[in-house]
Structures are given as C-alpha cells and as structure tokens.
Amino acid sequence: MVSSLKNWLWPVVGIVSLLVLWHAAVVVFQVKTFVAPSPLAVVAALWTNRWLLLNNLYPTALEAISGFALGNTVAVLLATLFIHSQTLRRMYFPAVVIFNTIPIIALSPILILIFGLTVTSKVIIAAIICLFPTLVNMIRGFEAVSASELELMRIMAASRREVFFRLRLPRSLPFLFSALRIASTTCVIGAIVSEWIGARDGIGVLIIQSTFEYRTEVLYASIVTSSALALTLFGIVALVEAAAVRWRTN
Amino acid sequence: MAHSAFSLHELGVTFGLADRSVVAFRDVSLEAEAGQFIVLIGPSGCGKSTLLRTIGDLLPASLGLVSVFGTEPRSARMERKISFVFQDATLLPWRTVLQNVQLPLQVGGWRKTGRPNRSPEDMIALVGLSGRENAYPRELSGGQRQRVSIARALVTNPDILLMDEPFGALDEITRDRLNEELLRIWREIGTTIVFVTHGLSEAAFLGEKVVVMSANPGRIMQVVDLTERKPGNRIDRSSAEFFEIASELRTILHRAYGEA
C-alpha cells in the first residue's frame, strides 16, 4: 500500500508542477485565452462542454476500439501465416513494409473516397495504424522459441498445431502485449486524424471546429478528452496483461 | 542375449553441402542392450551430442544405419519410445511443475500410442519434488528445474532416455547428488539411458559402458565395459576401484584430446 502510494506520488507531483508552471506562464505573460488558456480555464471548459465532449467522444471511442480490435486481429493472423509459410512471408512482408511508409494522413482521403464519410473508413485507419507494430512484434514473439524447446516438441512428436498453441503462442504473449500497449494509444490518434479529413462528429471534428472558431479552451478540452480515452485503453491493456502473463513477473 | 536397445552400424553425420561440409562423426558402430546405462564422453567437437540426437531422430543420419528397438529412429520417436533431457531444463515458464510434467501426455497423440504412462505426481515424487507441484519454474533452483525435466522425460515411461549433459551447468556438489539420484531412479524404472558428458568422474560413476570419442573427425576411440568392475552398477566414489576406473578413463581421454 505504502509502496503503491510512492509509485503514484512522484508522477502526480511532476504533472501538477507542470500545470502550475503553465498557469503561471499564462498569468505572468498575460496570454489571451484564445491564444492559450490556463489549466483552470480548460477544467472549466471540460465541465461546461461536458455533453458536447461526451457526444463526440462516443464515435471516436467506437472507431478507435473497433480499429484496435480489427488491426490487431489481422496482425496476429498475418504473423501466424508468415511464420508458417516462409514463401508467403517473402512475398508479402515487403509489401506490408512499403504500405506502412504511406503517411496515414494521405491514406485517409483514399479510404473516404472508397467508403464515404462513414465510420468504416475511420475504423480502417485506426486498424492500419495498429497493424504494423503488432505484426512485427508478433513475428518476433512467435520466433522467440529456443532450439531446445523445438527439439523438446519434436521428441514428443508434437504436431505443428501443437507447437503453435502449446509453445509459440504462450511465448509470444509478452510481445503481443507490448504491441497492444503501443496500439492502445495510436488507435485513438488514427481515429482522430481520419476525422480531420472528413467526418460529421468525433473528437477530431471538435478539434478542427474549435480551432477555426477560436474556442481555444474547447480545443484544449478536446485534447484532454482524447488523452483520457487513450490512457483508459492503455490501462485496460496493462490490466489484462498483468492477469494473462503472470508467469513472467516475480 | 538381452534385447537390443539400439544398434548403430557405420553411422556418420555430415553437416553442410558437399564442398564445404563438416563431418560431425563417422564410422560409429555401437550396440546397447535394453536397460543399460551408456555414457558418451569426449572432447568438444567429437560429435557426442550429435550422435545422441541421431539416435533420438532429432537429426538425420548421413551414412550408415541406426535402429532403435528394432525400428527406424523416426518410428521409435513417433511411437513415443524416446525421451530426451536437455542441458538446460527447457521447462515452459507459464506452466507449473505439475503442468510441465503433464505436457508429454497432452501432445503428440499420446493416447493413440496405447502406451501406459506413469503418474505425473509419482514422477515428481521420484525426483524428490513432492509438495512443489504448483510451483513455477522461476521459483526453483537450477538443480530442481533439471529434476522436473527428468520427471517430464520419465512420465511417458520411455524405453530409452537420452540425456545431453543434463548436469553440465550445475555446481559439483549438486551434480554429485543428482548423479546418485539418477542411478537410483534408473534402478527403480529400468529404462535404457544414454548419457552425454564431458565430466570424467561423472562418466566413471554412472556408466556401465563408457564410450570414449575423439574429434576431427568425431569417432569412437574406445568402449570401456565396466559391468564386471561395478557389480549392479554400484561403486563407492572414495574406493580404490573408482580411482582406478577414473584414471584409466583419464588416460584414454588424454589420447582422445591429443588427437583432437
């Protein structure tokens, strides 16, 4: 209990000190609210705009979480395929790498042209942004088996299926979760970026609108909301990880 | 004449392609009776681990013939007659002691073989780890982990147990104790054991038949039969006879290293 309090104390002190510094800068330099609001103004905006923010959080969260599920599922399936067929891997892994070099901001209009201003295009963007880190990590995870582990499975006459489910999959879990931690925050970024390009609602839309209307405190409140979403997803992944890979911790 | 456990005839293993190939060993001919305790010893590069893997069908033979209980190594392996103990215990860290020992019964079509298995709990007791069934590998010492891996190898009641320097990474006292326990277990279950080591006193203590190999290329240098000098494969480590056997092996090994 005491140690967990200590673990929380320093990050909280750090963040509070930065907020105090921010507030002081706004007061001392007499910064106008439409240029940069003080943290207190942001908190006030969070409260007064709570329904606006929540109504726009819902589509963004839906897109981000669906994209997270889709992107990571495809990544795990692709990794499974690639470790079982060297030929497929040599054929398509370079294509995946090239695809990954396309800026997400350029991919967004392409998908909107195909799927229109629907949720689908946002989900796909969020999925694509999750896919690559998870794919690379999962291939590494599936291959993180030792020579003697493979020999052990062979001496027991284990089938490829058994080698996969009894050895490679559990071995890869720590790798999967480090990829999911990354994906839990990037999927939110993917959803927001795709909303910028074209959407009717969502935190991304709110960011664009409040910027154009010089409602800077709403812009900041939107950013806080999207961060809260990403942190929540990150926290859920961390909790699931702690339960799933208990064998790894001491 | 007892039943043959395995028989090697002019066996050879070569790695790599023709022009850049490396001979692991060649011209190895050896017979082992069922229930025997065979020790393979020699300098590194003599191919003793490779030879063990060829018997267990983990590596293919390049030349010659291997037969394990009258069949090809592959059939013996698929019929689950062979168990292997590695230098590192190779326990799955997400499984408890009991779950690790149960693993061989959960894969490789164990039920279809129709072979009777030994009880995992009994095997854990046999290696002296009763009460630790629910411990995870990280909670065990190196010696305890190797005990678990021996229990796992024995749960399928194998006809032949192949051991690749299983105690090589342990300290000397732990190794001495595990050697004594291994002999006790071997007497109790009566399986054939092929044990690879580079430890001289380990070889002298454990082996009924000590096969000394030399390197470049790997081959059998001499086979020392100790069955008559160690009745019941029992010997006191502080006896004069033990020192005599050890010094004899030492002389042969010096020659083996000299040629390497």
Boltz contact constraints between the chains, C-beta under 6 A:
constraints:
  - contact:
      token1: [A, 148]
      token2: [B, 86]
      max_distance: 6.0
  - contact:
      token1: [A, 148]
      token2: [B, 90]
      max_distance: 6.0
  - contact:
      token1: [A, 149]
      token2: [B, 90]
      max_distance: 6.0
  - contact:
      token1: [A, 151]
      token2: [B, 58]
      max_distance: 6.0
  - contact:
      token1: [A, 152]
      token2: [B, 90]
      max_distance: 6.0
  - contact:
      token1: [A, 155]
      token2: [B, 56]
      max_distance: 6.0
  - contact:
      token1: [A, 155]
      token2: [B, 84]
      max_distance: 6.0
  - contact:
      token1: [A, 156]
      token2: [B, 104]
      max_distance: 6.0
  - contact:
      token1: [A, 156]
      token2: [B, 107]
      max_distance: 6.0
  - contact:
      token1: [A, 156]
      token2: [B, 108]
      max_distance: 6.0
  - contact:
      token1: [A, 157]
      token2: [B, 78]
      max_distance: 6.0
  - contact:
      token1: [A, 157]
      token2: [B, 108]
      max_distance: 6.0
  - contact:
      token1: [A, 158]
      token2: [B, 107]
      max_distance: 6.0
  - contact:
      token1: [A, 158]
      token2: [B, 108]
      max_distance: 6.0
  - contact:
      token1: [A, 162]
      token2: [B, 107]
      max_distance: 6.0
  - contact:
      token1: [A, 170]
      token2: [B, 94]
      max_distance: 6.0
  - contact:
      token1: [A, 247]
      token2: [B, 93]
      max_distance: 6.0
  - contact:
      token1: [A, 247]
      token2: [B, 94]
      max_distance: 6.0
  - contact:
      token1: [A, 247]
      token2: [B, 136]
      max_distance: 6.0
